[in-house]
Amino acid sequence: MGAILTLVEPVVVINKLGTSFFDMALTQTVYNQSLKATAGNSDRAQALSSRFILIQSVLSSVAAMLSIIPLSRMADRHGPKVFLVASQMGSVLGMFTLVIFMYCEVPLEFLYLGSLLHGLSGGGPMFWAGVAALASLSSEQGKRTLKLNIVDFCFGVAGVVGGLLSGYLYQMGPSVLLLTAILVSVVALLYSVFALTDSRRSLSETMMLFILGMVGAENVLQLYLLKPPLSWDSIWAGYGRAATSAMYLSSFIGVLGLFKVLGDTALTLLGIVSNCTEMAIMAFTVESWVYFLARGIMMFACVPMPTLRAMLSKNLHPQQYGRVSGLLQLVLAVTDVLSNVFFTSIYPLTLGWFSGFCFLLSCAISYISAVPIMYVNLSLKDNSKSSFGVW
């Protein structure tokens, strides 16, 4: 029993289910409100929703940056579990702002408060800092790449289930979906607080580029699917989210089968190529089947991040995991903001001539991230030769 409760995977799975439900409820609510505000004009509603997502992302990410240093100091004293608990508390509090919006006459901007609360508690950056640190501490160095990819695999499974269920729950009623999201998220929080124990066994630039090219474009894509010519409803949007999360499953299978053959660097490059090819196809998607074809091509796109984290952790002393994970997430949080600002600012400007432009841009930026990866790999090889093969 004790060994099981050192696993961070259950938290990842339950938390992802909750956030999948909430993201669907939030996206549908914001878009429907935007349609009402623009008298049903789809392009104007897309631009208004895009603006909302931009401000929401900036608020959450900037607030998360402010919380990283104090939370990292707490993690150094009390362990990386602090990251998980704090971020999940903020997530649950943020969800309740949508409840207030649904049942009280407050402006749409009130939902920014939820983003602010989530960010001040650490947000997504701190949640994943805690996940990465705990997963690293609970695994042997030689198995760390596989361990972190297993975590992503679990995240993907939960995302598939959450995506498939969220559309149907929304059809039953937005309140049903939101209540389910809150209940599931509370379960994840309670597990982290009372059940999870942390084991205390004693390439940033590349990751920044990859995040810069991927995050903002993925957020824009969720809006792109709701407008003509696709005009997806909540059911199809749920299928789309499930297909997106399925990439974590296929990426895990790829790592499982190819890790011993290819190694960290080649696996990471494979993931980048997979991501870039999918985004290039997505730029010209006007029918639903093309979307799912593109997602199939993106089957290894989730390999780079956990693999790069594993490569980084192999060169750290165990006592550095909490602090370095926190600082790394600070860098990635900044990049996340830049990516969202960049893509959500460009997207409304392209609606009149080529709304898929953002995805081609994402493809190009992500491809650039392959350059420093290959450079670092060559440098490590040179260093290992000069130090008698010790890395």
Beta strands, then each sheet from edge to edge (+ up, - down):
end
